[in-house]
Amino acid sequence: MHVIRVIRALSLAAAWYAHECPRLNLLAGKGTCMPKTSRPTSNKRAREKAQAERKKEKEQRRAEARERKANAPARSGDEDPDLAGMVPGPQPKPDWLEDIDEETENK
């Protein structure tokens, strides 16, 4: 019984392999075997060249950023420049909002 299971499993595996491999299909007389495409050497070479160029450009950008950071003036004080001049708490109404409030009061 165990031998039958093994033989059956092998025959199923062979059938799957023959289906997946066109050369085995040719040997089994199930059709012709044609190559998929020509060798992708030119496409691969172009991809590798483009990748190397992108890598080189990225390294140049990183070097420029390092140089820019090194030459940038140091921050003065402990205050964040984005938050400079902001006051915590309620803020005064902007002029355009006050104009709208006056118009609604007059109506």
C-alpha positions as CSV (number, residue, x, y, z in Angstrom):
1,M,0.0,0.0,0.0
2,H,2.8,2.4,0.9
3,V,4.6,1.6,-2.4
4,I,1.4,2.4,-4.4
5,R,1.2,5.8,-2.7
6,V,4.8,6.6,-3.5
7,I,4.4,5.6,-7.1
8,R,1.2,7.6,-7.4
9,A,2.9,10.7,-5.8
10,L,5.8,10.3,-8.2
11,S,3.6,10.0,-11.3
12,L,1.7,13.2,-10.2
13,A,5.0,15.0,-9.7
14,A,6.2,13.9,-13.1
15,A,2.9,15.0,-14.7
16,W,3.3,18.4,-13.1
17,Y,6.9,18.7,-14.1
18,A,6.1,17.8,-17.7
19,H,3.4,20.4,-17.8
20,E,5.7,23.1,-16.4
21,C,8.8,22.2,-18.5
22,P,8.3,22.7,-22.3
23,R,11.3,20.5,-23.1
24,L,9.7,17.5,-21.4
25,N,6.6,18.2,-23.4
26,L,8.6,18.1,-26.6
27,L,10.1,14.8,-25.5
28,A,6.7,13.5,-24.7
29,G,5.5,14.4,-28.2
30,K,3.0,17.1,-26.9
31,G,4.1,19.9,-29.2
32,T,7.0,22.0,-30.2
33,C,9.5,23.7,-28.0
34,M,10.2,27.3,-28.9
35,P,12.4,29.7,-26.9
36,K,10.5,32.3,-24.9
37,T,12.6,35.3,-26.0
38,S,16.1,36.1,-26.9
39,R,18.6,36.5,-24.2
40,P,17.9,39.6,-22.0
41,T,21.5,40.7,-22.0
42,S,20.9,44.1,-23.7
43,N,17.9,44.9,-21.5
44,K,19.7,43.7,-18.4
45,R,22.8,45.8,-19.3
46,A,20.6,48.9,-19.8
47,R,18.9,48.3,-16.4
48,E,22.2,47.8,-14.6
49,K,23.6,51.0,-16.3
50,A,20.5,53.0,-15.3
51,Q,20.7,51.6,-11.7
52,A,24.4,52.6,-11.5
53,E,23.6,56.1,-12.8
54,R,20.8,56.5,-10.2
55,K,23.2,55.3,-7.5
56,K,25.8,57.8,-8.6
57,E,23.3,60.7,-8.6
58,K,22.0,59.7,-5.2
59,E,25.6,59.7,-3.8
60,Q,26.1,63.2,-5.3
61,R,22.9,64.5,-3.6
62,R,24.0,63.0,-0.3
63,A,27.5,64.7,-0.6
64,E,25.8,68.0,-1.4
65,A,23.5,67.7,1.6
66,R,26.5,66.9,3.9
67,E,28.3,69.9,2.5
68,R,25.3,72.1,2.9
69,K,24.8,71.0,6.5
70,A,28.5,71.6,7.3
71,N,28.4,75.1,5.8
72,A,25.1,76.1,7.4
73,P,25.2,78.6,10.2
74,A,24.6,77.3,13.6
75,R,21.2,78.0,15.3
76,S,21.2,80.8,17.8
77,G,19.5,80.1,21.0
78,D,17.2,77.3,22.1
79,E,14.1,78.5,20.2
80,D,12.8,76.6,17.3
81,P,12.7,78.9,14.2
82,D,9.3,77.5,13.2
83,L,7.8,78.5,16.6
84,A,9.5,81.9,16.9
85,G,7.1,84.7,17.9
86,M,4.2,82.4,18.7
87,V,2.3,83.1,21.9
88,P,0.5,80.3,23.8
89,G,-3.1,80.8,24.7
90,P,-6.1,82.3,22.9
91,Q,-5.2,84.2,19.7
92,P,-6.7,87.5,18.5
93,K,-9.2,87.2,15.7
94,P,-7.8,87.9,12.2
95,D,-9.0,91.1,10.4
96,W,-11.0,89.2,7.8
97,L,-13.0,87.4,10.5
98,E,-13.8,90.6,12.3
99,D,-15.2,92.1,9.1
100,I,-17.5,89.1,8.7
101,D,-18.7,89.4,12.4
102,E,-19.5,93.1,11.8
103,E,-21.6,92.3,8.7
104,T,-23.6,89.6,10.5
105,E,-24.3,92.1,13.4
106,N,-25.5,94.8,11.1
107,K,-28.1,92.5,9.5
